[in-house]
Amino acid sequence: MSWIKSLYDTYENNKTDIGIETIIEVNGKNKKYSVLLPIFHITSKSHLTVCLNEEGDFLDAILVQDDENNIIPCTEESSGRTGTKAPPHALNDKIQYLAKDYNRYGTKYHGYSGYIDNLKGWHSYYPSNKSIKAIYRYVDRGTLIDDLIENQVFETSGERLIWGPKAIGRIKVDPMDINIRWQVESSNMEEEYRTWKDFNLYEQWIEYYLSTRTEAGFCFVLGRQALLEKTHPKSIYNKCGNAKIISSNDEKDFTFRGRFAVGQEAYGISYDASQKAHNALKWLIAKQGYNLGKKTIICWVTSSMDLPDPLEDNMGLDVFEEEQITAGATADDIAHKLKLELSGYRKKFEEETLVHLMELESVTDGRLSITYYQEIRISDYISRLEKWYETSVWMQRYRPYGNKEGPSEFIGVPSPYNIAQVAYGLNKSVDETLKQKTISRLLTCIVEGTKIPQDLVELAFRKTVNRPAFEDKWSYEKSLSITCSLIKKYYYDYEREVYIMALDRERNSRDYLYGRLLAVAQNIEQWALQKTGEERLTNADRLMARFSTHPFSTWQIIELSIKPYLSKIGGGGAASREKLLDEIMGLFNPEDYTAEKPLTGEFLLGYHCQREDFRSKSKEQDNEKAENKEEV
């Protein structure tokens, strides 16, 4: 199935949503998304509502207070209009198309004749429609600007129009460039008087407009003879409004000349297929697309039912609880919960259901390219998400996108965007294009089950071990936990070695043990600093980058530096830490210990696991103290 056929099917399967605006919550705020549009309709913002009665008499002009997108009828040509002599829309439009006397004040292209001809044809086809009849009578009378002057929307200044008392300071565009929408007051209170919300009007425009089309041919999407579309829609993604996926407007150079006489010989797409596919794509991007700059990624099934999202932290699934953050048994519990939730998706869909993934990017203002498209059976899709989770899951210390503000901790997998941030830097000065390309590479790893890029893991490792470069504790914790996820995934992909999140006290590999040593040294000094009320990086933190390249010689420096801090801690605390250091040292192979070769990513896994072990024991002690106080 091609991408355009899958979008066409999506439209057909979701017809009940046509014209209905969906509102969902993003970051705790309500955000409106564009609707699934009827064919031959677009959305447009308006500045002014002109109110008429059923006889076509002017009643009032009301300033539009909201930022609402209005559904308006359009023609094939006007849906993608550009240039100074752009064709008119069918009903609601700019004043230069609606005002018969526009030339008295404006210098831009006056599209009135094309507009009134379209309106006259529509009125003749549906003479019983009261709204079209009233608007046609009024526009044909040609008193729009005079009525707006009388209504104090405009004033005259010589031969120019300026804003009047009713609009001054409230509309920020040029008076001769405003968008107007029509409202026809009806004696029947049950009839919809707002033309931009009239479903009956949508259907009548579609029927009339199709009756005017004559250019037939073979539609490659539907596989039959149909009316073909030549000018395909734009405004698919709001970050690149003029970009199109399909176009053949170059008849002078060599876009298709030399192989075909006209664009339709290269491809044939009917009005029905093109309009529905493009409208479904707009709807999906606005409703559930992952949008970053001029790149957008969507993942969907044609029924539009919800799917786990590979581009979200924990794939958008709420399978963890904040109080459950122990890296031992809890990790297994959460992994089990995730498997249960994912298996539920298998039951929702038929076995042969296809998941569609599409990535689009605009390189130029006029072109929106499909840079990635994949169709996967739902069973394979879920299996690959399970594999991504199982091989990348780690203790994360940051707040997942979309939750409450502030740092947090959870067991799960980071999103591709957060991985890209860690690899190329958490600050905003990093090139977004670089992050976008990284997200694309990671998407392939997740949904196709390919190996994680080695260069990405190495980048994250080098960034993370440079501890002094981080501005605060939480940005470092985020980088460390995400890097551990990548390293765990890397070892699984390349060496088929599985690492658990809980501390492995029996593992005697050199890099893992050196990571544990560094974590103990960091803990000793941090404990002593807390006792004296000091806040600064420990020696273990400051020397972490050097330690990763010269572990033996650097450890000798760190080991000497922690002696005074053990004295400050004193008592059983110092004794327990000294005992732990001896236990770790006893696991080393002497030749490995003295080797000065650089450490691999496994060192961070040992470091992180040892720190988590300290944290869990500290929490257990705090809980015991709290329970003892309650008993007293």
C-alpha positions, 0 to 999 in steps of 0.5 A: 500500500502506498502512503497516499492510499493509506492516508486516503483510507484513514480519511474514509475510516474517520468520516465521523470526525469531519468538521469536528475540532478536537481539543487535547491537553499538552503540558497541562494546557488545552491546545486546539488542533485543526479538524479533519477537513471536508474536501475542497475546504481549507482553514483560514483566520478572519479579522471581521465578521460581516452580518447580513439578513436573509435579503442580503442587507447589511446588519453589522460588522463584528471584530473577531476576538478569538484566534479560531481557524475557520473552515472555508470552501475553496477551489482547486486553484485557490487551495494552493494559491500564491503570487500577486494575482491569486485566484479567489476562494469560494465564500470567505476571503480577503476584502480585495475579492469581496469589495466591488469598489476596492479599486477606489482605495486599494492598489493590490490585485482586485479579484472581485470578478472571479469571486462574483462569478464563482458565487453566481454559479454556486447560487444558480446551482443551489438557489434555495440556499438562503446564505448563498443567496443573501451573500450573492445579493449583497456582494453584487450590490457592491456596498461593502466598503461604504457599509464598513465606513458607516459602521466605523470599522474604516475611515477615509484619509484622502484616498486611503482607508484607515482604521475607524474608532471601532477597530483602531488598535484592535486589528494589526494588519493593513485595512485593505488586507483583512480577511472577512467571513459571512454570517447570515441571520435567519428567522429559523433559529435552528439553522446555522447562521455562521457560514464557517460552521455550516455542514450543509454548506460544506456538502453543497459546495463539494457537490457544486464544485465537482459538477464544474470539473471535466478533466478525467483520467486514470487515478493511480490511487483508486485504480479507476477512471476519475476526475483528476486534480492538477493543483494539489493542496499546500499548508500541510504543516504549519511550520512550512505553509507554502510547501507541497508534497505533490506538484507539477507546476514547472512546464518550462524547464525539465521537471517532467519534460523530456519524459512526459508531455504533461504532468498527469502522464507522470502521475494521475491522482483524482480530486477525491484521492488527493483532497482526502489524503492531504486532509488526513495528513494535515489532521494527523500532523496537527493531532498527533505529529511529533513536530520539530522545526521543519520536520514532522513525524507521524505514526498511525493506523488507518482507524486512527486508534491510539498507538504507543509512540516511539518518540516519547519517553517510555513510548508515551505509556504511563507504566511507572509510579513515582514512588517506585524507583528502586532499580531491583525488583521494581524494574521487573514489575514495571517491565511486566506492566509495560508488556501487559499494556503493549499486549493489550494493543495487540488485542485491539487490532486485527493481526494484519493491521498495518502501522504507518510511520512517515517522516516529512521535512521541508528543505525549501519553502515550496517542497515538503519531502517524505524522507521516511515511510514504513509500513509494519504489521501491528504484531511486529511493531509491538514486538520491536517496541518491547525489544527497544524497552527491554534492551534500553530500560534504565533508571532515569532521573529527569521529568518525562515530557508532558508531566509536571514541571521539575526533575523526577525519576522513573524506570523506563526508556528516554525519548529520541529527542532527549537522547539527541540532547544528551549526545549533542548538548543540553543547551539551546545553542546546539543546531536543531538540524543535527538533533532532527537527523539524530531523531530520524536515525533513532526512529529507524533503530526502534521501529526496524530493530537495527543496531544503535549507532555507535558514534551516538553512544560514544558522543553521549559517553564523552559528554557525560564524563565531562562532569564540570561542563554541566550547569546543574546537578539535574542536567548531569543526572539526566545525561548520566541516566540516558547515557547508561540506557544507550550503553546498555543497548549498545552492549546488547546490540554488539556483544549480546551482553545483558546488564541489569539495573541493580548493582551486580556485586559479583561482576569482576570486569575491570571497567565495571569495578572502576566505575564502582570505585569512582562512585564510592569515592564520590559518595565519601567526599559528598557525605563529608561535605554535607556534614560541613554544609559545603556545596561543590563538586567532589574530586571524583566529579572533577577528575571524571573525564581524566579517570575515564582515559587514565583510570589507574593513575587517576584513582591513586590521586582520588584515593589519597584525596578521600582519606581526610573525608573518611576521617570527617565521616568517622565511626561506622560510616567511614568503616563501611565505606572502607570495607566496600572499597576493599571488597571492590579492590579484591574483585580486580585481576591485578593486571587489569587494575594496573592497566592504563588503557581507557575505560569503556561505557561499562564504567558508567554502568558500574558507577551508576549502579553503585550510586543507585545502591547508595540511594536505595539504602539511604531511603530505607534508613529514612523510612525506618527513622520515620517509622520509629518516630511514629511508634514513639 
